[in-house]
Amino acid sequence: MSEALEQIAGAKLIERRAISAPSVLNEAYDYARPSSFSRGMRIELNGIVIVLISGTASIDENGQSVHPGDFRAQLRRTYTNIQGLLEAEHASWKDVVRTTCYLRDMEQDYAAFNEERTAFFAAQGLDPLPASTAIQATLCRPELLVEIEAIAMFTLDNGD
């Protein structure tokens, strides 16, 4: 929205910026450039911070897929990557209100997914649990078995 239009309509831009955590997760260098998404987005709205994390998978700090063929290890790395993105914004899993989980093969991997997710969320002390949806999907790389999006919300009065 142009500045002139903002003044006419009385609209105000919402503060937002892209986020990243290159020490744990980097973009894949073989993606076409320019890349058409942000790793995540931080939005500040009336004292509330919303962190939107794009689909995140078992990718390392060099942009390489890790743990091919090992669903549980891929899921654990995915959780580690999301945790790194959250920490980069001074958030934690306790701030996560929603996840969307994409599994390449729901029939083969859902039981393991639910066991690992339950154990991970218990270890994080999450209560209540985030809202969540699991979907079977074709992922962006054939070796990836799971990808997760997350939404976290918290207030600025937590020391930020």
Backbone as CSV, one residue per row, in Angstrom:
resi,resn,N_x,N_y,N_z,CA_x,CA_y,CA_z,C_x,C_y,C_z
1,MET,0.853,-1.163,0.000,0.000,0.000,0.000,0.903,1.231,0.000
2,SER,0.619,2.191,-0.862,1.464,3.378,-0.933,1.229,4.262,0.282
3,GLU,2.220,5.122,0.569,2.111,6.025,1.707,0.912,6.957,1.561
4,ALA,0.685,7.460,0.351,-0.455,8.352,0.116,-1.764,7.633,0.380
5,LEU,-1.881,6.397,-0.077,-3.101,5.632,0.132,-3.305,5.332,1.609
6,GLU,-2.199,5.062,2.323,-2.303,4.840,3.763,-2.907,6.058,4.448
7,GLN,-2.429,7.238,4.096,-2.925,8.461,4.725,-4.393,8.693,4.396
8,ILE,-4.780,8.435,3.168,-6.170,8.629,2.765,-7.072,7.636,3.473
9,ALA,-6.682,6.377,3.487,-7.531,5.335,4.050,-7.395,5.243,5.569
10,GLY,-6.431,5.932,6.153,-6.198,5.839,7.584,-5.573,4.506,7.975
11,ALA,-5.108,3.769,7.007,-4.514,2.467,7.272,-3.119,2.635,7.858
12,LYS,-2.708,1.658,8.608,-1.380,1.672,9.201,-0.710,0.349,8.888
13,LEU,0.534,0.400,8.429,1.256,-0.825,8.141,1.543,-1.582,9.430
14,ILE,1.462,-2.878,9.355,1.808,-3.741,10.475,3.298,-4.019,10.374
15,GLU,3.997,-3.867,11.492,5.435,-4.122,11.487,5.691,-5.603,11.270
16,ARG,6.540,-5.919,10.296,6.866,-7.302,10.002,8.268,-7.385,9.426
17,ARG,8.882,-8.562,9.615,10.198,-8.801,9.038,10.432,-10.295,8.925
18,ALA,11.276,-10.649,7.968,11.635,-12.048,7.758,12.538,-12.510,8.896
19,ILE,12.460,-13.805,9.218,13.305,-14.385,10.260,14.139,-15.515,9.668
20,SER,15.208,-15.873,10.389,16.035,-17.006,9.985,16.842,-17.483,11.186
21,ALA,17.411,-18.663,11.059,18.307,-19.222,12.074,19.385,-20.025,11.348
22,PRO,20.318,-19.337,10.672,21.299,-20.036,9.837,22.227,-20.986,10.585
23,SER,22.314,-20.890,11.908,23.183,-21.814,12.632,22.611,-23.228,12.675
24,VAL,21.294,-23.378,12.466,20.691,-24.713,12.447,20.067,-25.070,11.105
25,LEU,19.680,-24.058,10.334,18.906,-24.316,9.127,19.202,-23.246,8.096
26,ASN,19.555,-23.670,6.907,19.790,-22.729,5.818,18.971,-23.137,4.616
27,GLU,18.690,-22.163,3.789,17.957,-22.439,2.555,18.762,-23.402,1.700
28,ALA,18.075,-24.166,0.915,18.749,-25.068,-0.016,19.357,-24.234,-1.127
29,TYR,20.620,-24.433,-1.360,21.315,-23.610,-2.348,20.933,-23.968,-3.781
30,ASP,20.300,-25.138,-3.961,19.933,-25.507,-5.327,18.539,-25.027,-5.720
31,TYR,17.830,-24.304,-4.827,16.540,-23.721,-5.208,16.788,-22.633,-6.246
32,ALA,15.842,-22.476,-7.126,15.938,-21.395,-8.116,16.008,-20.058,-7.384
33,ARG,16.768,-19.146,-7.896,16.894,-17.804,-7.319,16.178,-16.806,-8.190
34,PRO,15.536,-15.838,-7.629,15.404,-15.662,-6.186,14.381,-16.638,-5.606
35,SER,14.577,-16.997,-4.343,13.628,-17.857,-3.648,12.352,-17.056,-3.413
36,SER,11.224,-17.709,-3.468,9.947,-17.001,-3.424,9.268,-17.046,-2.063
37,PHE,10.019,-17.257,-0.989,9.417,-17.274,0.342,10.455,-16.903,1.388
38,SER,9.963,-16.546,2.567,10.823,-16.314,3.730,10.779,-17.560,4.594
39,ARG,11.869,-17.851,5.278,11.920,-18.986,6.204,10.832,-18.820,7.268
40,GLY,10.547,-17.588,7.603,9.490,-17.278,8.561,9.253,-15.784,8.562
41,MET,8.204,-15.374,9.247,7.845,-13.966,9.311,7.477,-13.615,10.747
42,ARG,8.003,-12.484,11.224,7.643,-11.957,12.547,6.738,-10.756,12.318
43,ILE,5.589,-10.782,12.958,4.612,-9.700,12.846,4.351,-9.165,14.249
44,GLU,4.394,-7.837,14.395,4.062,-7.217,15.678,2.787,-6.414,15.498
45,LEU,1.819,-6.687,16.363,0.500,-6.084,16.248,-0.044,-5.773,17.637
46,ASN,-0.077,-4.488,17.988,-0.641,-4.053,19.277,-0.051,-4.805,20.470
47,GLY,1.270,-4.959,20.498,1.940,-5.610,21.615,1.983,-7.124,21.535
48,ILE,1.406,-7.688,20.496,1.432,-9.138,20.304,2.387,-9.461,19.159
49,VAL,3.231,-10.447,19.385,4.146,-10.918,18.351,3.589,-12.229,17.807
50,ILE,3.512,-12.309,16.492,3.102,-13.534,15.812,4.287,-13.978,14.967
51,VAL,4.714,-15.212,15.153,5.807,-15.775,14.368,5.216,-16.873,13.492
52,LEU,5.316,-16.679,12.183,4.827,-17.653,11.207,6.037,-18.367,10.626
53,ILE,6.127,-19.665,10.835,7.268,-20.434,10.348,6.832,-21.232,9.135
54,SER,7.520,-21.002,8.034,7.229,-21.725,6.795,7.508,-23.211,6.969
55,GLY,7.049,-23.993,6.008,7.303,-25.422,6.037,8.774,-25.696,6.278
56,THR,9.065,-26.470,7.312,10.435,-26.733,7.752,10.633,-28.241,7.816
57,ALA,11.786,-28.693,7.359,12.045,-30.129,7.281,13.432,-30.431,7.843
58,SER,13.908,-31.624,7.561,15.184,-32.116,8.054,16.316,-31.623,7.142
59,ILE,16.588,-30.316,7.266,17.610,-29.635,6.468,18.667,-29.110,7.437
60,ASP,19.934,-29.216,7.074,20.985,-28.773,7.985,21.440,-27.350,7.688
61,GLU,22.458,-26.922,8.425,22.973,-25.555,8.300,23.622,-25.299,6.946
62,ASN,23.879,-26.351,6.171,24.446,-26.198,4.832,23.399,-26.311,3.732
63,GLY,22.122,-26.409,4.122,21.047,-26.513,3.144,20.855,-27.911,2.588
64,GLN,21.469,-28.904,3.227,21.378,-30.285,2.757,20.325,-31.065,3.541
65,SER,19.627,-31.977,2.868,18.703,-32.891,3.553,19.532,-33.825,4.433
66,VAL,19.035,-34.106,5.639,19.733,-35.030,6.530,18.784,-36.145,6.969
67,HIS,19.330,-37.281,7.280,18.621,-38.483,7.738,17.689,-39.084,6.688
68,PRO,18.150,-39.238,5.437,17.278,-39.839,4.425,16.832,-41.240,4.845
69,GLY,15.538,-41.526,4.668,14.979,-42.838,4.973,14.656,-43.087,6.436
70,ASP,15.015,-42.157,7.336,14.772,-42.342,8.778,13.736,-41.327,9.237
71,PHE,12.469,-41.734,9.258,11.382,-40.812,9.582,11.570,-40.169,10.951
72,ARG,11.843,-40.967,11.962,11.960,-40.417,13.324,13.102,-39.406,13.430
73,ALA,14.233,-39.711,12.833,15.366,-38.773,12.872,15.028,-37.495,12.099
74,GLN,14.339,-37.624,10.967,13.922,-36.428,10.216,12.965,-35.576,11.052
75,LEU,12.026,-36.210,11.741,11.080,-35.455,12.560,11.799,-34.736,13.693
76,ARG,12.727,-35.427,14.349,13.476,-34.778,15.440,14.282,-33.597,14.913
77,ARG,14.923,-33.735,13.743,15.683,-32.605,13.168,14.737,-31.465,12.798
78,THR,13.564,-31.802,12.295,12.581,-30.770,11.963,12.199,-29.986,13.213
79,TYR,11.944,-30.683,14.315,11.624,-29.997,15.576,12.796,-29.131,16.040
80,THR,14.017,-29.616,15.897,15.204,-28.828,16.260,15.288,-27.564,15.411
81,ASN,15.018,-27.690,14.120,15.066,-26.522,13.232,14.004,-25.498,13.611
82,ILE,12.804,-25.966,13.890,11.741,-25.037,14.298,12.115,-24.381,15.616
83,GLN,12.673,-25.147,16.540,13.102,-24.582,17.815,14.141,-23.486,17.600
84,GLY,15.077,-23.703,16.687,16.080,-22.681,16.387,15.450,-21.416,15.832
85,LEU,14.456,-21.564,14.972,13.751,-20.393,14.438,12.988,-19.668,15.536
86,LEU,12.341,-20.414,16.409,11.622,-19.798,17.535,12.592,-19.044,18.444
87,GLU,13.699,-19.683,18.796,14.680,-19.056,19.687,15.274,-17.800,19.068
88,ALA,15.435,-17.775,17.755,15.950,-16.579,17.087,15.019,-15.382,17.291
89,GLU,13.764,-15.658,17.618,12.772,-14.595,17.857,12.380,-14.501,19.325
90,HIS,13.187,-15.087,20.211,12.947,-15.077,21.656,11.625,-15.739,22.008
91,ALA,11.313,-16.807,21.298,10.107,-17.588,21.548,10.521,-19.025,21.837
92,SER,9.551,-19.840,22.226,9.802,-21.253,22.487,8.593,-22.059,22.017
93,TRP,8.703,-23.373,22.150,7.579,-24.230,21.784,6.351,-23.919,22.630
94,LYS,6.537,-23.362,23.827,5.375,-23.008,24.669,4.558,-21.880,24.052
95,ASP,5.130,-21.150,23.104,4.418,-20.072,22.417,3.698,-20.558,21.160
96,VAL,3.943,-21.803,20.757,3.344,-22.328,19.523,1.861,-22.629,19.772
97,VAL,1.021,-22.061,18.918,-0.426,-22.263,19.034,-0.979,-23.173,17.949
98,ARG,-0.215,-23.384,16.869,-0.708,-24.213,15.762,0.449,-24.789,14.969
99,THR,0.291,-26.045,14.555,1.215,-26.658,13.607,0.400,-27.302,12.486
100,THR,0.985,-27.294,11.312,0.450,-28.058,10.184,1.575,-28.989,9.764
101,CYS,1.291,-30.297,9.771,2.305,-31.317,9.574,2.025,-32.074,8.282
102,TYR,3.019,-32.114,7.410,2.889,-32.785,6.122,3.729,-34.053,6.159
103,LEU,3.082,-35.192,5.977,3.760,-36.483,5.956,3.695,-37.039,4.540
104,ARG,4.827,-37.540,4.063,4.846,-38.100,2.713,3.979,-39.351,2.629
105,ASP,3.978,-40.171,3.688,3.199,-41.404,3.679,2.484,-41.554,5.016
106,MET,1.240,-41.120,5.064,0.457,-41.122,6.299,0.300,-42.543,6.858
107,GLU,-0.023,-43.512,6.007,-0.230,-44.884,6.488,1.041,-45.470,7.090
108,GLN,2.160,-45.222,6.458,3.426,-45.790,6.930,3.953,-45.072,8.162
109,ASP,3.809,-43.744,8.235,4.534,-42.966,9.238,3.697,-42.317,10.338
110,TYR,2.366,-42.350,10.261,1.581,-41.599,11.244,1.778,-42.104,12.669
111,ALA,1.823,-43.418,12.877,2.011,-43.940,14.238,3.330,-43.436,14.832
112,ALA,4.412,-43.511,14.063,5.709,-43.019,14.539,5.653,-41.509,14.761
113,PHE,4.994,-40.809,13.847,4.841,-39.357,13.989,4.144,-39.016,15.302
114,ASN,3.037,-39.683,15.580,2.287,-39.366,16.792,3.076,-39.725,18.047
115,GLU,3.806,-40.847,18.038,4.649,-41.215,19.191,5.729,-40.159,19.434
116,GLU,6.451,-39.779,18.374,7.528,-38.792,18.504,6.985,-37.422,18.913
117,ARG,5.897,-36.995,18.288,5.295,-35.695,18.621,4.847,-35.681,20.071
118,THR,4.187,-36.741,20.520,3.713,-36.816,21.904,4.885,-36.723,22.878
119,ALA,5.949,-37.463,22.612,7.128,-37.434,23.490,7.803,-36.066,23.462
120,PHE,7.920,-35.478,22.275,8.572,-34.176,22.157,7.767,-33.103,22.889
121,PHE,6.458,-33.068,22.666,5.618,-32.057,23.320,5.623,-32.248,24.842
122,ALA,5.637,-33.494,25.315,5.716,-33.752,26.760,7.040,-33.235,27.321
123,ALA,8.129,-33.468,26.590,9.444,-32.987,27.031,9.498,-31.465,27.079
124,GLN,8.719,-30.804,26.226,8.664,-29.343,26.212,7.731,-28.811,27.289
125,GLY,6.946,-29.678,27.919,6.000,-29.268,28.949,4.806,-28.506,28.388
126,LEU,4.368,-28.858,27.199,3.282,-28.118,26.551,1.922,-28.503,27.133
127,ASP,1.221,-27.513,27.650,-0.134,-27.675,28.156,-0.781,-26.304,28.171
128,PRO,-1.690,-26.033,27.279,-2.315,-26.970,26.360,-1.415,-27.249,25.152
129,LEU,-1.761,-28.302,24.446,-1.042,-28.651,23.216,-1.459,-27.711,22.094
130,PRO,-0.578,-27.484,21.114,-0.967,-26.649,19.980,-2.075,-27.322,19.165
131,ALA,-2.902,-26.513,18.539,-3.822,-27.052,17.535,-2.959,-27.605,16.413
132,SER,-3.410,-28.666,15.764,-2.562,-29.287,14.754,-3.382,-30.034,13.715
133,THR,-2.851,-30.060,12.508,-3.421,-30.839,11.411,-2.289,-31.617,10.772
134,ALA,-2.559,-32.893,10.449,-1.591,-33.707,9.705,-2.199,-34.016,8.342
135,ILE,-1.387,-33.852,7.311,-1.831,-33.999,5.930,-0.822,-34.851,5.185
136,GLN,-1.295,-35.762,4.344,-0.387,-36.483,3.463,-0.109,-35.604,2.254
137,ALA,1.178,-35.472,1.891,1.537,-34.565,0.800,2.832,-35.005,0.132
138,THR,2.988,-34.594,-1.104,4.263,-34.727,-1.800,5.116,-33.544,-1.346
139,LEU,6.314,-33.816,-0.862,7.169,-32.758,-0.339,8.140,-32.275,-1.412
140,CYS,8.834,-31.169,-1.126,9.653,-30.505,-2.140,10.905,-31.286,-2.555
141,ARG,11.337,-32.233,-1.753,12.481,-33.085,-2.098,12.052,-34.532,-1.877
142,PRO,12.408,-35.428,-2.764,11.935,-36.806,-2.648,12.422,-37.531,-1.396
143,GLU,13.551,-37.143,-0.829,14.084,-37.825,0.354,13.433,-37.357,1.660
144,LEU,12.683,-36.256,1.605,12.040,-35.747,2.819,10.761,-36.513,3.102
145,LEU,10.572,-36.852,4.374,9.417,-37.635,4.799,8.419,-36.823,5.608
146,VAL,8.851,-35.665,6.133,7.987,-34.834,6.970,8.394,-33.370,6.832
147,GLU,7.413,-32.493,6.893,7.627,-31.043,6.869,6.572,-30.434,7.778
148,ILE,6.953,-29.412,8.548,6.022,-28.819,9.511,6.051,-27.299,9.415
149,GLU,4.868,-26.695,9.449,4.695,-25.252,9.592,4.271,-24.990,11.037
150,ALA,4.595,-23.820,11.566,4.193,-23.498,12.931,3.820,-22.024,13.042
151,ILE,2.917,-21.751,13.968,2.537,-20.389,14.315,2.720,-20.233,15.821
152,ALA,3.482,-19.229,16.216,3.689,-18.925,17.635,3.171,-17.521,17.912
153,MET,2.671,-17.311,19.121,2.180,-15.989,19.537,2.627,-15.716,20.967
154,PHE,3.070,-14.480,21.206,3.434,-14.067,22.552,3.352,-12.548,22.633
155,THR,3.431,-12.022,23.837,3.363,-10.578,24.024,4.764,-10.001,24.179
156,LEU,4.894,-8.730,23.870,6.192,-8.063,23.954,6.646,-7.841,25.382
157,ASP,5.783,-7.984,26.348,6.162,-7.733,27.748,6.955,-8.880,28.354
158,ASN,7.390,-9.870,27.530,8.186,-10.970,28.068,9.683,-10.705,27.994
159,GLY,10.064,-9.441,27.874,11.475,-9.095,27.864,12.039,-8.720,26.504
160,ASP,11.229,-8.794,25.451,11.706,-8.409,24.112,11.840,-6.913,23.978
